[in-house]
């Protein structure tokens, strides 16, 4: 491969390689950014789903305890137990899936307290199964609900809501990391763009010096020779293919003169 052709080939292959490299790096970084964003949204959605499930279970538990303690309706005994198991099972799922378990400590403690309080109350009701109600409605049962259960139920629902919004506290550092990843995805493109601009300018310079200007000078010199018989001369040094072209034109002019003579 001759000199000029080699320079042009190397220049354009360099641009292609830079484009390919920067594109691949940006693609990988954008893939990481997309994956991180998807994980954050997925974790937030999952937290909300589990928190909603626990809130529903706690609400059913509360409704059942109201009918048991305040109204003395023993038919809600099974609902009370099922709601408690549903709450505990959902909490177990959240604990197994959570990356940061510290947010679940207060929720687990409140759930355990609620389980103990509920079991004690149901055990008390079982010991008085021959009565028409677990406790006397609107008296002891209502007082128990107001003094013991209601406060604990409030702490439980508050802990569930804190768990629901727990992912918000981790959004700041993860958002900062995503910002860094975004810069990392754009940086290769900017660097490649700068290098490609420099490469294109270098190609333009060398093409002008070693190709365009010699062709223009040879074209003018050949035109002057044909029109005015001015001796064919090309100012400046020619290299590679341009030098070969100049020498061949000189040879043609010499042959032409010999033929005429």
C-alpha positions as CSV (number, residue, x, y, z in Angstrom):
1,X,0.0,0.0,0.0
2,X,1.5,3.3,-1.1
3,X,2.1,6.3,1.2
4,X,-1.0,8.5,0.6
5,X,-3.4,5.7,0.4
6,X,-1.9,4.3,3.6
7,X,-2.3,7.6,5.4
8,X,-5.9,8.0,4.3
9,X,-6.8,4.4,5.2
10,X,-5.2,4.7,8.7
11,X,-7.0,8.0,9.3
12,X,-10.5,6.7,8.4
13,X,-9.9,3.4,10.2
14,X,-8.9,5.3,13.3
15,X,-12.2,7.3,13.2
16,X,-14.2,4.0,12.8
17,X,-12.3,2.4,15.7
18,X,-12.9,5.5,17.9
19,X,-16.6,5.5,17.0
20,X,-16.9,1.8,17.7
21,X,-15.0,2.0,21.0
22,X,-16.9,5.0,22.3
23,X,-20.2,3.5,21.3
24,X,-19.5,0.3,23.1
25,X,-18.4,2.0,26.3
26,X,-21.4,4.3,26.2
27,X,-23.7,1.4,25.6
28,X,-22.3,-0.6,28.5
29,X,-22.6,2.4,30.9
30,X,-26.1,3.2,29.7
31,X,-27.0,-0.4,30.3
32,X,-25.7,-0.2,33.9
33,X,-27.6,3.1,34.3
34,X,-30.8,1.5,33.0
35,X,-30.4,-1.5,35.2
36,X,-29.8,0.6,38.3
37,X,-32.9,2.7,37.5
38,X,-34.9,-0.4,37.0
39,X,-33.7,-1.9,40.3
40,X,-34.6,1.2,42.2
41,X,-38.1,1.3,40.7
42,X,-38.6,-2.4,41.3
43,X,-37.5,-2.2,44.9
44,X,-39.8,0.8,45.5
45,X,-42.7,-0.9,43.9
46,X,-42.1,-4.1,45.9
47,X,-41.9,-2.2,49.2
48,X,-45.2,-0.5,48.5
49,X,-46.8,-3.9,47.6
50,X,-45.6,-5.6,50.8
51,X,-46.5,-2.5,52.9
52,X,-50.0,-2.5,51.5
53,X,-50.3,-6.2,52.2
54,X,-49.2,-5.6,55.8
55,X,-51.5,-2.6,56.3
56,X,-54.5,-4.7,54.9
57,X,-53.7,-7.5,57.3
58,X,-53.3,-5.1,60.3
59,X,-56.6,-3.5,59.4
60,X,-58.3,-6.8,59.3
61,X,-56.7,-7.7,62.6
62,X,-58.0,-4.4,64.1
63,X,-61.5,-4.9,62.8
64,X,-61.6,-8.5,64.2
65,X,-60.3,-7.3,67.6
66,X,-62.9,-4.6,67.7
67,X,-65.7,-7.1,67.1
68,X,-64.1,-9.5,69.6
69,X,-63.3,-7.1,72.5
70,X,-65.9,-4.4,72.1
71,X,-68.9,-6.2,70.7
72,X,-68.0,-9.7,72.1
73,X,-68.6,-11.4,68.7
74,X,-66.6,-14.7,68.9
75,X,-67.2,-15.5,65.2
76,X,-64.3,-13.1,64.4
77,X,-61.8,-15.3,66.2
78,X,-60.7,-17.1,63.0
79,X,-60.3,-13.8,61.1
80,X,-58.2,-12.4,63.9
81,X,-55.8,-15.4,63.8
82,X,-55.7,-15.5,59.9
83,X,-54.9,-11.8,59.8
84,X,-52.1,-12.1,62.3
85,X,-50.6,-15.0,60.3
86,X,-51.0,-13.0,57.1
87,X,-49.2,-10.1,58.7
88,X,-46.3,-12.2,59.9
89,X,-45.9,-14.1,56.6
90,X,-45.7,-10.8,54.7
91,X,-43.2,-9.5,57.2
92,X,-41.1,-12.6,56.7
93,X,-41.1,-12.1,52.9
94,X,-40.0,-8.5,53.4
95,X,-37.2,-9.6,55.7
96,X,-36.0,-12.2,53.2
97,X,-36.0,-9.7,50.2
98,X,-34.8,-6.6,52.0
99,X,-31.2,-5.5,51.3
100,X,-31.2,-3.1,54.2
101,X,-32.9,-4.9,57.2
102,X,-32.6,-2.1,59.7
103,X,-35.8,-0.5,58.6
104,X,-37.7,-3.7,59.5
105,X,-36.4,-3.9,63.1
106,X,-39.1,-1.6,64.6
107,X,-41.8,-3.3,62.4
108,X,-40.7,-6.8,63.5
109,X,-40.8,-5.7,67.2
110,X,-44.2,-4.1,66.9
111,X,-45.5,-7.2,65.1
112,X,-44.2,-9.5,67.9
113,X,-45.8,-7.3,70.5
114,X,-49.1,-7.4,68.6
115,X,-48.8,-11.2,68.4
116,X,-48.2,-11.6,72.1
117,X,-51.0,-9.2,73.0
118,X,-53.4,-11.0,70.6
119,X,-52.5,-14.5,71.8
120,X,-53.0,-13.5,75.4
121,X,-56.4,-12.0,74.7
122,X,-57.5,-15.1,72.6
123,X,-56.2,-17.4,75.4
124,X,-58.2,-15.4,77.9
125,X,-61.2,-15.8,75.6
126,X,-60.6,-19.6,75.3
127,X,-60.7,-19.9,79.1
128,X,-64.1,-18.2,79.1
129,X,-65.6,-20.1,76.2
130,X,-68.7,-20.9,78.1
131,X,-69.6,-17.2,78.3
132,X,-71.6,-15.4,75.7
133,X,-68.7,-13.1,74.9
134,X,-64.9,-13.1,75.2
135,X,-65.3,-10.2,77.7
136,X,-68.1,-8.0,78.7
137,X,-68.8,-5.8,75.7
138,X,-68.4,-2.1,76.0
139,X,-66.8,-2.4,79.5
140,X,-63.7,-4.5,80.1
141,X,-63.2,-5.3,76.4
142,X,-63.5,-1.7,75.3
143,X,-61.1,-0.6,78.1
144,X,-58.6,-3.2,77.0
145,X,-58.9,-2.1,73.4
146,X,-58.4,1.6,74.2
147,X,-55.7,1.1,76.9
148,X,-53.6,-1.6,75.4
149,X,-54.4,-2.6,71.8
150,X,-55.1,0.7,70.1
151,X,-51.7,2.2,71.0
152,X,-49.8,-0.9,69.8
153,X,-51.9,-0.9,66.6
154,X,-50.9,2.7,66.0
155,X,-47.2,1.9,66.5
156,X,-47.5,-1.0,64.1
157,X,-49.2,1.0,61.3
158,X,-46.6,3.7,61.8
159,X,-43.8,1.2,61.5
160,X,-45.4,-0.2,58.3
161,X,-45.6,3.3,56.8
162,X,-41.9,3.9,57.7
163,X,-41.0,0.7,55.9
164,X,-43.1,1.8,52.9
165,X,-41.0,5.0,52.6
166,X,-37.7,3.4,53.6
167,X,-36.4,3.2,50.0
168,X,-36.6,7.0,49.9
169,X,-33.6,7.3,52.3
170,X,-31.5,5.2,49.9
171,X,-32.5,7.2,46.8
172,X,-30.0,10.0,47.5
173,X,-26.8,8.0,47.3
174,X,-28.1,5.8,44.5
175,X,-29.2,8.9,42.6
176,X,-25.7,10.3,43.1
177,X,-24.2,7.0,41.8
178,X,-26.6,7.2,38.8
179,X,-25.4,10.7,38.1
180,X,-21.8,9.5,38.1
181,X,-22.7,6.6,35.8
182,X,-24.4,9.1,33.4
183,X,-21.2,11.2,33.3
184,X,-19.2,8.0,32.7
185,X,-21.5,7.1,29.8
186,X,-21.1,10.5,28.2
187,X,-17.4,11.0,28.8
188,X,-16.1,8.4,26.2
189,X,-18.3,10.0,23.6
190,X,-16.9,13.5,24.4
191,X,-13.3,12.2,24.4
192,X,-13.9,10.4,21.1
193,X,-15.5,13.4,19.6
194,X,-12.5,15.6,20.5
195,X,-10.1,13.0,19.2
196,X,-12.1,12.6,16.0
197,X,-12.2,16.3,15.4
198,X,-8.4,16.4,15.8
199,X,-8.0,13.4,13.5
200,X,-10.3,15.0,10.8
201,X,-8.4,18.2,11.0
202,X,-5.1,16.3,10.6
203,X,-6.5,14.5,7.6
204,X,-7.7,17.7,6.1
205,X,-4.3,19.2,6.6
206,X,-2.4,16.3,5.1
207,X,-4.8,15.9,2.3
208,X,-4.5,19.6,1.5
209,X,-0.7,19.6,1.7
210,X,0.1,16.3,0.0
211,X,-2.9,15.8,-2.4
212,X,-5.1,18.9,-3.1
213,X,-2.4,21.5,-3.5
214,X,-0.1,19.4,-5.7
215,X,-3.1,18.5,-7.9
216,X,-4.1,22.2,-8.2
217,X,-0.5,23.1,-9.1
218,X,-0.2,20.3,-11.6
219,X,-3.5,21.2,-13.1
220,X,-2.5,24.9,-13.5
221,X,0.9,24.0,-14.8
222,X,-0.5,21.6,-17.4
223,X,-3.1,24.1,-18.4
224,X,-0.4,26.8,-18.9
225,X,1.6,24.4,-21.0
226,X,-1.3,23.4,-23.3
227,X,-2.5,27.0,-23.7
228,X,0.7,29.0,-23.8
229,X,3.4,26.4,-24.1
230,X,4.8,27.5,-20.8
231,X,7.2,24.8,-19.5
232,X,5.4,22.5,-17.2
233,X,6.7,23.1,-13.7
234,X,5.2,22.3,-10.3
235,X,6.2,24.5,-7.3
236,X,6.8,22.7,-4.1
237,X,7.8,19.2,-3.3
238,X,5.6,16.3,-4.3
239,X,5.6,13.0,-2.5
240,X,4.3,9.5,-3.0
241,X,1.5,9.2,-5.7
242,X,1.7,13.0,-6.5
243,X,5.4,12.6,-7.3
244,X,4.7,9.6,-9.5
245,X,1.9,11.6,-11.3
246,X,4.2,14.6,-11.9
247,X,6.9,12.4,-13.3
248,X,4.4,10.7,-15.6
249,X,3.2,14.0,-16.9
250,X,6.8,15.1,-17.5
251,X,7.3,11.9,-19.4
252,X,4.2,12.5,-21.5
253,X,5.3,16.0,-22.3
254,X,8.8,14.8,-23.3
255,X,7.3,12.1,-25.5
256,X,5.0,14.7,-27.1
257,X,7.9,17.0,-27.9
258,X,9.9,14.1,-29.4
259,X,7.0,13.1,-31.6
260,X,6.6,16.6,-32.9
261,X,10.2,17.0,-33.7
